[in-house]
Amino acid sequence: MKNKIIVVNLIILLLLSAIFKIAEQNAFDFIINYAGTIVISVIINLLISLYFYLSKNKELAKIFLLSNGIILLVGFSTCFAVEYLR
């Protein structure tokens, strides 16, 4: 369960980056859309983490918080890499 949470979040980022890359008008649109997606993903994970923390399942809460760090690291690195490779 622990590894699946992080893997699912990374797969979601991968799919969204592919969708935005296909549908983009220009690099700025890609960066804005993808950054917005990253922010929404982080907010959702924070809310899920808070829920598990309040329901006394601190192990899952920690995993969702860790997942946020990975989303931020991978997501924003992807934004900058796509812009740099243009």
N, C-alpha and C positions, 0 to 999 in steps of 0.2 A: 504494500500500500504506500509506503514511504517514497519509494523510487518512482512509483506510477504518477504521483502528484506532480513531481518536477518534470517528468517526461511528457505528461499531457500538456503542461503549460508551455514547454518548449515546442511541442508539435503545433499547438495553437499559434504560437508566434511564427513558426515556419510557414504554416498555411496562410496566415494573414499577410506575411511579407510577400509571398508568391502572388496572392490576389492583388495586393496594392501595386506590385511591380507590373503585372499584366495590365491593370486598369489605369495606370498613372498617366497624367497629362505631361508632367515634367517632374524634375527632381524635387522641387519644393513641395508639390502635392504629396509625393511619396513620403517625404520626411514628416510633414504635418500629420498625415493620416496615420502613419506608423507610430509616431510619438504619442498621438492621441490614444491609439490602441494600447500602447504600453502603459500609459497612465490609467486607463480603464481597467486593465488586467491587474495592475498593482492595487488599485482601490478595491476590486472584487476580492483579491486574495487577502487583503487586510481585514475586510469585513468577515470573510470566512474564518480567518485566524482568530479574530475577536470572538466570534461565535463559539469556536472550539475552546478557547481559553475560558470563557464564561461558563461553558458546560463541563468544566473540569477535565477536559481532554487536552492537557498541555503539550503532549507529544505531537499531536496533529497541528496544534497552533504553531509550534516551533517549525514544523515542516513547511507550513504555508508562509511563514515569515522568511525562511531560507529561500523558498521559491521566489519570493519577491526580489531578493538580492540577485538571484540568477536571471530573472526576467529583466531587471534593470541593466545588468552587465551585458547580457547577450543582446538584448533589444536595442539599446542605444549604440552598442558597438556595430550592430548591423546597419543602423541608420547612417552612421558616419562612414562605414565601409562602402555602402552603396553610393553615397555622394562622392567619396574619394575616387572610386573606380570609374566614374563617368568620364 
